Amino acid sequence: MPLIKSQRQNYFEYHISSLNVAHEGCSGTVKVTAAQVAAMATTVAAVHSKSALDGPSLQDKVKELEGVHVPTRMMYCVRDVLMEDTALDYAEGCKRVQSLLVLFIRGNPTSYIDIEYAADNRFRRAFLSHPDVHLLGETSQSVIGLDGAFLKHKGADNIMLILVGRNGNLENIILAVAICPSEDEVNCAWFMRCCAAAGVDTSYLPGFSDRGSGIIAAATSLGINL
């Protein structure tokens, strides 16, 4: 881009005589910023769906779907920022659990719910059964499964307990779910009593579990055959 100085007397401006915008032979590339990566729909969806996703895996996904290379260190920073944002929403989300379950039971009156709060009125645990749990129990195979799993949300310390049935097509069906503080005997026994209140008779059904000490102790105390 050559510059030409004005030839007029006492005039010191410069003028561009020509400009080549093609940049032939230039090897430079545009670098993406962390804010731009955090705003990408691909990045947000990937982090929110799996908080344990590591930097290189997230890096490959953004490269594949967005066509942008993001340095590994920047990708980890972006992931942490997105996780902090979602963690701030978790407490507010818990406040809506009761209202959401109440609305669900209005539309599905055959479901069963149970909600408990701690002494400080904070959410403690909640239970929800499948609306057709009675029908599924009559038409499914005579076997159930009990399992516990950590919630994937970074801001959640709770456990999810799941009761699984199996239909005639050898497909697993979730009969009931619960969110509770831990997978100990007290919470597992509460979950099993809620299942019974929802209409799942576990007294005669053989069950499979993840062999956690809380589930086994609760099943033993309630006479459930694992």
C-alpha positions as CSV (number, residue, x, y, z in Angstrom):
1,M,0.0,0.0,0.0
2,P,2.2,2.9,-1.2
3,L,1.7,6.4,0.3
4,I,2.3,9.6,-1.6
5,K,3.0,12.9,0.1
6,S,1.1,15.9,-1.1
7,Q,3.2,18.3,-3.3
8,R,1.3,21.4,-2.2
9,Q,3.2,23.9,-0.2
10,N,2.6,23.9,3.6
11,Y,0.3,20.9,3.1
12,F,1.5,17.8,5.0
13,E,-1.2,15.2,4.3
14,Y,-0.5,11.8,2.7
15,H,-2.6,10.1,0.1
16,I,-3.0,6.4,-0.7
17,S,-2.2,5.9,-4.3
18,S,-3.3,2.2,-4.5
19,L,-4.6,-0.6,-2.3
20,N,-4.4,-4.4,-2.7
21,V,-6.9,-6.1,-0.5
22,A,-6.2,-9.6,-1.8
23,H,-3.1,-10.2,0.5
24,E,-1.5,-12.7,-1.9
25,G,0.8,-15.0,0.0
26,C,-0.4,-13.9,3.4
27,S,-0.4,-16.8,5.9
28,G,-2.2,-15.0,8.8
29,T,-5.5,-16.2,10.2
30,V,-8.3,-14.5,12.1
31,K,-8.2,-15.5,15.8
32,V,-11.5,-16.1,17.6
33,T,-12.0,-14.5,21.0
34,A,-13.2,-16.3,24.1
35,A,-16.4,-14.2,24.1
36,Q,-17.2,-15.3,20.6
37,V,-16.6,-19.0,21.4
38,A,-18.9,-18.7,24.5
39,A,-21.6,-17.2,22.4
40,M,-21.6,-20.1,19.9
41,A,-24.7,-22.3,20.0
42,T,-22.5,-25.4,19.6
43,T,-20.4,-24.6,22.6
44,V,-23.3,-23.7,24.8
45,A,-25.3,-26.9,23.9
46,A,-22.3,-29.1,24.3
47,V,-21.4,-27.8,27.8
48,H,-24.9,-27.8,29.1
49,S,-25.6,-31.3,27.9
50,K,-22.4,-32.8,29.4
51,S,-20.6,-30.8,32.1
52,A,-17.8,-33.4,32.3
53,L,-16.8,-32.8,28.6
54,D,-13.1,-32.1,28.4
55,G,-11.4,-29.3,26.5
56,P,-10.0,-31.3,23.6
57,S,-13.4,-33.0,23.0
58,L,-15.2,-29.7,23.1
59,Q,-12.4,-28.3,20.8
60,D,-13.0,-31.0,18.2
61,K,-16.8,-30.4,18.3
62,V,-16.5,-26.7,17.7
63,K,-13.9,-27.3,14.9
64,E,-16.3,-29.8,13.2
65,L,-19.5,-27.8,13.5
66,E,-18.3,-24.2,13.5
67,G,-15.1,-24.6,11.4
68,V,-13.2,-22.6,14.0
69,H,-10.0,-23.7,15.8
70,V,-10.0,-22.8,19.5
71,P,-6.8,-23.1,21.6
72,T,-7.2,-25.8,24.3
73,R,-6.5,-23.4,27.1
74,M,-9.1,-20.9,25.9
75,M,-11.6,-23.8,25.5
76,Y,-11.2,-24.8,29.1
77,C,-11.8,-21.2,30.2
78,V,-14.9,-20.9,28.0
79,R,-16.2,-24.2,29.5
80,D,-15.7,-22.9,33.1
81,V,-17.4,-19.6,32.3
82,L,-20.5,-21.4,30.8
83,M,-20.7,-23.8,33.8
84,E,-20.6,-20.9,36.3
85,D,-23.4,-19.2,34.4
86,T,-25.6,-22.4,34.6
87,A,-24.7,-23.0,38.2
88,L,-26.1,-19.6,39.2
89,D,-29.5,-20.7,37.7
90,Y,-29.7,-24.0,39.6
91,A,-30.8,-22.5,42.9
92,E,-33.6,-20.5,41.1
93,G,-34.6,-23.7,39.2
94,C,-35.1,-25.6,42.5
95,K,-37.6,-23.0,43.6
96,R,-39.8,-23.9,40.7
97,V,-39.8,-27.7,41.3
98,Q,-43.0,-27.6,43.4
99,S,-44.9,-25.4,41.0
100,L,-43.8,-27.5,38.0
101,L,-44.8,-30.8,39.7
102,V,-48.2,-29.3,40.7
103,L,-48.8,-28.3,37.1
104,F,-47.7,-31.8,35.9
105,I,-50.1,-33.5,38.3
106,R,-53.0,-31.4,37.1
107,G,-52.4,-32.6,33.6
108,N,-51.6,-36.1,34.6
109,P,-53.9,-36.9,37.6
110,T,-52.8,-40.5,37.7
111,S,-49.3,-39.6,38.6
112,Y,-48.0,-39.4,42.1
113,I,-45.7,-36.7,43.5
114,D,-44.1,-36.1,46.9
115,I,-42.1,-32.9,47.7
116,E,-40.2,-32.2,50.9
117,Y,-38.5,-29.0,52.1
118,A,-35.8,-28.5,54.7
119,A,-36.3,-26.5,57.9
120,D,-35.1,-23.3,56.2
121,N,-37.8,-23.9,53.4
122,R,-35.2,-24.9,50.9
123,F,-35.9,-27.7,48.4
124,R,-34.8,-31.1,49.9
125,R,-36.2,-33.9,47.8
126,A,-39.0,-34.7,45.3
127,F,-40.6,-37.8,43.7
128,L,-42.6,-38.2,40.5
129,S,-44.1,-41.4,39.0
130,H,-45.1,-42.2,35.5
131,P,-48.8,-41.4,34.8
132,D,-49.5,-44.9,33.5
133,V,-47.5,-46.8,36.1
134,H,-50.5,-49.0,37.0
135,L,-51.0,-50.0,33.3
136,L,-47.3,-50.5,32.8
137,G,-47.1,-52.7,35.9
138,E,-49.9,-54.9,34.6
139,T,-48.5,-55.3,31.1
140,S,-44.7,-55.4,31.7
141,Q,-42.4,-58.1,32.7
142,S,-42.3,-59.0,36.3
143,V,-39.0,-57.4,37.1
144,I,-37.8,-54.0,38.2
145,G,-34.5,-52.1,38.5
146,L,-33.3,-49.6,41.0
147,D,-30.5,-47.2,40.3
148,G,-28.9,-44.1,41.6
149,A,-26.8,-41.5,39.8
150,F,-25.2,-38.1,40.4
151,L,-26.8,-35.2,38.6
152,K,-24.6,-33.8,35.8
153,H,-25.2,-30.2,36.8
154,K,-22.0,-28.6,38.3
155,G,-24.1,-26.7,40.9
156,A,-26.0,-29.8,42.0
157,D,-25.0,-32.0,44.9
158,N,-28.1,-34.1,44.8
159,I,-28.7,-37.7,43.7
160,M,-31.3,-39.0,41.2
161,L,-33.0,-42.3,42.1
162,I,-34.7,-44.2,39.3
163,L,-37.2,-47.1,39.2
164,V,-37.1,-48.9,35.9
165,G,-39.5,-51.5,34.5
166,R,-39.4,-53.6,31.3
167,N,-42.2,-54.1,28.8
168,G,-43.0,-57.0,26.5
169,N,-40.8,-55.6,23.8
170,L,-37.7,-55.9,26.1
171,E,-37.6,-52.1,26.3
172,N,-36.7,-50.3,29.6
173,I,-39.4,-47.9,30.9
174,I,-38.8,-45.3,33.6
175,L,-41.6,-45.9,36.2
176,A,-40.5,-43.3,38.7
177,V,-37.7,-40.7,39.4
178,A,-36.7,-38.8,42.5
179,I,-34.1,-36.1,43.4
180,C,-32.7,-36.4,47.0
181,P,-29.7,-35.4,49.0
182,S,-27.9,-38.8,48.9
183,E,-28.2,-42.5,48.1
184,D,-28.3,-43.6,51.7
185,E,-30.7,-45.9,53.4
186,V,-33.1,-43.2,54.6
187,N,-33.5,-41.6,51.1
188,C,-33.7,-45.0,49.3
189,A,-36.4,-46.2,51.8
190,W,-38.3,-43.0,51.2
191,F,-38.1,-43.5,47.5
192,M,-39.3,-47.1,47.7
193,R,-42.3,-46.1,49.9
194,C,-43.2,-43.4,47.4
195,C,-43.1,-46.1,44.6
196,A,-45.5,-48.2,46.6
197,A,-47.8,-45.2,47.2
198,A,-47.7,-44.6,43.4
199,G,-49.0,-48.1,42.8
200,V,-45.8,-50.1,42.2
201,D,-46.1,-53.3,44.2
202,T,-42.5,-54.3,44.8
203,S,-43.2,-57.0,47.4
204,Y,-43.3,-59.8,44.9
205,L,-41.2,-58.5,42.1
206,P,-37.5,-59.5,41.8
207,G,-35.3,-56.4,41.5
208,F,-31.9,-55.5,40.3
209,S,-29.9,-52.6,41.7
210,D,-26.4,-51.0,41.4
211,R,-25.5,-52.8,44.7
212,G,-25.2,-49.5,46.6
213,S,-25.2,-50.0,50.3
214,G,-28.1,-47.6,50.8
215,I,-30.3,-49.3,48.3
216,I,-29.6,-52.8,49.7
217,A,-30.2,-51.7,53.3
218,A,-33.5,-50.0,52.4
219,A,-34.7,-53.0,50.3
220,T,-33.8,-55.4,53.2
221,S,-35.7,-53.3,55.7
222,L,-38.8,-53.1,53.5
223,G,-38.7,-56.8,52.4
224,I,-37.9,-56.1,48.8
225,N,-36.2,-59.0,46.9
226,L,-33.0,-57.8,45.3
